[in-house]
């Protein structure tokens, strides 16, 4: 029998895949959920609780929940939103992403948990890079974006807690994650391609790092197992597929996976940027036209980890999932 892992965010896009991976590898899994979930009931023990309340000390989790737990994988978060209508977004992000995270981590440490794996974001490093100058794990940058800042504060608090208590901390900063069941902007792009909508993305020469769901889950499982990854203790990793692509190349790859022909028009980036500014949509152009690369070599060199799936293979799995979910 494998080690015992306590997971938050188990019902999310990444969480469901991680639960499947761990259970399939004979790990014991306990999941913190907002409400009982029938799809998880046959594979994991479920604990009901709301992390947004934990940060306000309004929710008390019995410390015995962590009895026998070897590692916590903390994935639950208030995610970045393009049109956040909160009165003070930073306050709301902090409730879950930093305050609740640190309360949960301290409870785990006091219960004797040996390792705490924290899913952070590449937004801690920044919003964009120059082509071929990827972000590095040791880059020093304090984000101004409320979401990124809340993640940064959680990271700093966890590292301080590690020094105080001896509980090992592993921090993983993620770029865009894609795979079967992906939502948000990536799902929108898939729908455009499937419908054969002409897209003005035929002449974009940026470089962006992504991470396939299968690769991320494999790395998370590795970091959750102290015996398999002793050198991960108190380390910060940037993770990707190690296959950086332009927006043009990504759309072409998606189209190929779905058996479609990409209808891409070579509209100049300068023109699209100008129009986006007139419409107040500069943030959209940043994601489509700018570069954002990460250097994931530390994972390979320190832990011997390599991606388990290529981008083309993951996109094909995404297409197959989409076909069978219709």
C-alpha positions, 0 to 999 in steps of 0.5 A: 500500500502506498503512502497516505495523501490528503488533497484539497481541490480534488473535484477540480480539473487537476484534482480529479486527474490526480485522485485517479493517478494516486488511487490507481497507484494504490495510495490512500487518499483523503479529500477536503471537499465543500460538499460530498461528491458521489463521483469520489465516494468509492475511491477516497475518504471525504471531509467536508469543509470550506477553505474560505472560512478556514482563513477566517478561523470560522471553520475548525478541522479536527487535527485527527484528519491528518493522522497517518497522512504522509503528504498534503497536496494543496490545489484548492484556490480562488482562481484568477478571473478576468472580470473580478467584481469583488470590492477588494479582489486582493482581500478575497484572494488572500482568504483562500490562497494565502490565509487559509493555506497557511492555517491548513499547513500549520494544522498539518505540521502540528499533526506530524505531516512530513510534506506539504505540496503547494500548487502556485502560479507562474503569475508569481514570476510575472506576466510575460517574458522575452523570447528565449529568456524564460522565467527561472525558479530563483527569479526575484519578483513581487507581483502586483496582480492580486491573484499572483500576490496572494500566491506569493504571500502563501509561498513565503509563509509556507517557507517560513513555516517549513523552517519553524516546524521542519515540515517539508514544503514543495512549491510548484508554479504552473503555466497554463494547464490543458488536457481532457476536460479543460475549461475557460479560454482553452476550451473556447479556442477548441470550439472555434477550431471545431466550428471552422471559424477563421482566426486572425492568428496566422502570423504570431511568433511568440513562445509560450510554455504550457503543461499537459494535465498528464505531465502535471499529475505525474509530477505532483504524484512524484512530489507527494511521495517523499521516498521517491523525491527526497530532493524536492524538500523545500524546493520551488519548481517551474514545470512545463512540457518543455515544448514551447509553442507560438499561438499560431503553432498551438492553434495548428496543433489543436486543429490537427488533434481534432481532425480539422484544418486551421483557418488562420489569417495572417493579420499583423499583431500590431493591428490586432493590438491597436484594435484591442486597445480601442476596445479595452481588451489589452489583457487578451492581447497579452495572452495571445501575442506575448511570450511566457516561457518557463525553465523546467530544467530543475525538475529534470536535474534535481528529481530526474523527472521528464514529461510523460506525454507530448503536447500532440499526444495530450491534445489527441487525448483531449480530442478523444475525451471531447468526442465521447463527452458529447 
